[in-house]
């Protein structure tokens, strides 16, 4: 299966396919403590960042949906990633075919509403695309900012689960038809 990555635009952002030229900026974002502290606890290596870029491209090709690169309309600058995936996480309960939403944005733009704007736009796209009833996301309980973004987009906490030895919040958002 191959899929054309749809472009989703908001007032300030463009959600678009990842490009080879995004690599350096993507890697730089994933080495910043406010990005990795609640995800892996350590900065990304160039190898892991490269794998992440390839994964993002592959998600669309194999699943028909995936993660977008987030671009600032005013500057054309790559500022992060967000979207939907099936990462086949070794997690209980398993997500099955329920799409998982995730997002990471450059800390330089934190606190300016970009994450809420991007997540709302991606969620609205998902409302019209997915046949499933819901999407899920997992967030560290200490990541208050990301929890607020999720709640603004309509996610509600449905439990706490273990993932890679850590307790994470499991949230869901019902797709709106």
C-alpha positions in Angstrom: 0.0 0.0 0.0 1.2 3.5 -0.7 -0.4 6.7 0.5 -0.1 10.3 -0.4 0.5 12.2 2.7 -2.3 14.8 3.0 -1.4 18.4 3.8 -3.4 19.9 6.7 -3.2 23.6 7.3 -4.1 25.7 10.3 -3.8 29.4 10.8 -0.1 29.2 11.7 1.0 25.7 10.8 1.3 23.3 7.9 1.2 19.5 8.6 3.0 17.8 5.7 5.1 14.8 4.8 8.5 14.5 6.3 11.4 15.3 3.9 15.0 14.3 3.9 16.0 17.9 4.6 14.0 17.8 7.9 16.6 15.4 9.3 19.0 17.8 11.0 16.1 19.8 12.6 14.3 16.6 13.7 17.5 15.3 15.3 18.1 18.7 17.0 14.6 18.7 18.5 14.9 15.1 19.8 18.1 16.0 21.7 16.5 18.7 23.8 15.7 17.8 27.4 12.1 19.1 27.4 11.4 16.8 24.4 13.0 13.5 25.6 12.6 13.8 29.4 9.1 12.4 29.4 9.6 10.0 26.5 12.9 8.2 26.7 14.8 10.0 29.4 17.8 10.5 27.1 18.6 12.4 24.0 18.2 10.8 20.6 21.3 9.6 18.8 21.7 10.5 15.1 21.0 6.8 14.4 17.7 6.8 16.3 16.7 10.1 14.8 17.3 8.7 11.3 15.2 5.6 12.2 12.5 7.9 13.4 12.4 9.8 10.1 12.3 6.5 8.2 9.5 5.3 10.5 7.5 8.4 9.8 7.7 7.9 6.1 7.0 4.2 6.4 3.9 4.6 8.5 2.1 6.4 5.6 3.3 3.9 3.0 2.3 0.8 5.0 -0.7 2.0 7.1 -2.2 4.8 5.0 -1.8 7.1 7.9 1.0 8.4 10.0 2.9 11.3 11.4 3.3 14.7 9.8 6.2 17.1 10.0 4.9 20.3 11.6 6.0 23.5 9.8 5.7 27.0 10.9 3.8 28.8 8.1 5.5 32.2 8.8 9.1 30.9 8.7 8.9 27.6 6.8 10.8 26.0 9.7 10.3 22.4 10.8 9.1 22.6 14.4 8.1 19.0 15.3 6.1 15.9 14.5 2.6 14.7 15.2 0.1 12.2 14.0 -1.3 8.7 14.3 0.5 5.4 14.3 0.3 1.7 15.1 3.6 1.2 16.8 2.7 -2.4 17.8 3.7 -1.5 21.4 4.3 -4.3 23.8 1.7 -3.0 26.1 -1.2 -4.2 28.2 -4.0 -3.9 27.2 -2.8 -4.0 23.6 -4.1 -1.2 21.4 -4.9 -3.6 18.5 -6.0 -1.6 15.5 -6.8 1.5 17.5 -4.7 4.4 16.2 -2.3 6.0 18.7 -1.8 9.7 18.5 1.5 11.4 19.5 3.2 14.8 19.2 6.6 16.4 19.8 7.2 20.1 19.2 10.4 22.2 19.6 10.5 23.7 23.1 11.2 27.1 21.5 7.5 27.3 20.6 6.1 25.7 23.8 3.5 27.8 25.6 2.2 29.6 22.4 -0.7 27.3 21.5 1.0 25.6 18.6 0.6 22.1 20.0 -3.1 22.6 20.7 -3.6 24.0 17.2 -1.7 21.1 15.6 -3.3 18.3 17.6 -6.8 19.8 17.1 -6.2 19.9 13.3 -4.8 16.3 13.2 -7.7 15.0 15.4 -10.2 16.7 13.0 -8.5 15.0 10.1 -8.7 11.7 12.0 -12.5 12.2 12.5 -13.0 12.0 8.8 -10.5 9.3 8.1 -10.6 6.5 10.6 -13.3 3.8 10.7 -12.4 3.0 14.3 -14.4 4.6 17.1 -11.4 6.1 19.0 -7.8 7.1 19.2 -5.5 6.6 22.2 -2.4 8.3 23.5 0.0 7.6 26.3 1.5 10.4 28.3 3.8 10.5 31.3 1.9 11.7 34.4 4.6 14.3 35.0 4.0 15.9 31.5 1.3 18.4 32.5 1.6 20.5 29.4 1.0 17.5 27.1 -1.9 16.3 29.2 -3.5 19.8 28.8 -3.0 19.6 25.0 -4.6 16.2 25.0 -7.6 17.3 27.1 -8.1 20.4 24.8 -8.3 18.0 21.9 -11.0 15.9 23.6 -8.9 13.1 25.1 -9.9 11.8 28.5 -7.9 9.6 30.9 -9.2 6.0 31.0 -6.4 4.5 33.1 -2.8 4.1 34.0 -0.7 1.4 32.4 2.9 0.2 32.4 5.1 0.8 29.4 8.8 0.1 29.4 8.8 -0.1 33.2 7.2 3.3 33.7 3.6 4.2 34.6 1.9 6.2 31.9 -1.5 7.6 31.5 -3.8 6.1 28.9 -6.1 8.6 27.3 -8.7 8.2 24.6 -10.6 10.4 22.2 -13.8 9.3 20.5 -13.8 10.1 16.8 -16.5 12.7 15.9 -18.5 11.8 12.8 
